Amino acid sequence: MTLRRVPQWVLFLVVLGLVVGGLLLTGPVAGALLGVVAVFLGWLLLLAWPRLTQGQRLLRGLTIAVIAGSVIWRLLA
């Protein structure tokens, strides 16, 4: 199954659920949920890299860095 076959609203709800769960929970479970989101966004960034402008690359990379920082913070707290 590819991402193109999945309806867009399903993918949105899955990512939203992971983010909300990662922000509401604490400990390693929250870090794992946010880690999945960070890896997924990193994969999307890698796929889109050739088509993005430098500013878009910076913003998306910064978003992933903030989420990764939150993962580390939640795992250590």
N, C-alpha and C positions, 0 to 999 in steps of 0.2 A: 504494500500500500504506500502510495506517495502522498506528500502533503497537498498536492493539487487535487486529489480525490476527496480529501476531507473538506467539508464545508467550512468557510472562513469563521463562522460564528463558533464552531466547535473548538477550533484552535485558540480563538480569543478567550473562550470560557476556561479552557485548560490553563493557559498562561495566567489569566486573572486569578483563578483558584490557587495556583502555585504561589503567586505573589502575595495574595491576601493571607493564605495559610502561613507563609514565611514571615510575614509581618506580625501576625497575631500570636503565633506560637513562640516558644522560647527553646533554647538549647540546640542540640544537634539536629533535631527534626526540622526546625526552622532554617538552619543553615543548609541542610540538604535540599529543602524545597527551593530556596533562593539560588542554591548552586545549580540546580537543574535549569532554572530560568537563565542564569548567567551563561551556562554552556550553550543553551539553545540560541540565545542572542548572539553569542560569539560565533556560532556556526553560521547564522544568517549574515553576520557582518563579513565573514570570510567569503561567502558565496556572492555577496553584492559588492565586494571591494573594488573590482575593476570599473564599475559604473558610477561609483560615488565620487563626489568632489572632495577636496581636502577638508573642507569644513564639515561635511556630512560624516566623513570618517572620524574626525575628531570628536564630534558630538556623540556618535554611537559608541565609540571606544570609551569615552568618558562615562557614559551610561553603564556600560559593562563593568568598568572599574569601580563605580559607586556600588553596584550590586555585589561585586566580589568583595569589596570592603565590608559590606554589611554581612556577607557570609562569614568572613573571618571574625568579625565582631561577635556575631551570634554563636559561633563555635567556641570562642574563648570565654564568653560570659557565662 
